[in-house]
């Protein structure tokens, strides 16, 4: 489940996300950095925005339906302006925003939940037409154990917290290469 994304690629993705949001805030055409070939491969990704360590937006693409660099551009703008949990990002907030990008591995169905390693695996919980995704780093940031991680994944899907115990609930795991801007 490892991903062939280098630190340099991660830096380009962070610069790309920052430019996509900056250009939108300024009402100008973005000037993106040159994109390495590795970033043209289709891949899922999430862009998380934080202000003072607190979540300010998080949107992503789970499928590998477009080039990674394009998924990051779209997710960055959506995280800043379209996350329904937050109002659109304001220009005065922008200098304090820190960007985190999670490049997702392919999903793998799992029936033995002991295979889920907190802090390493993200989860996708699916039941009927409901689904909920939690990135690998969320469990660590929140101090959750495996059961709490599964329960929160179920809640995010709009399911009862113990739905992960049901045979009708499908659990998939994935890993993520995570790149984040450092605080100044």
Secondary structure by P-SEA (a helix, b strand, c coil): ccccccaaaaaaaaaaaaaaaaaaaacccccccccccccccbbbbbbbbbccccccbbbbbccccccaaaaaaaaaaaaaccccccccccccccccbbbbbbbbcbbbbbccccccccccbbbbbbcccccccccccccccccccaaaaaaaaaaaacccccccccccbbbbbbccbbbbbccc
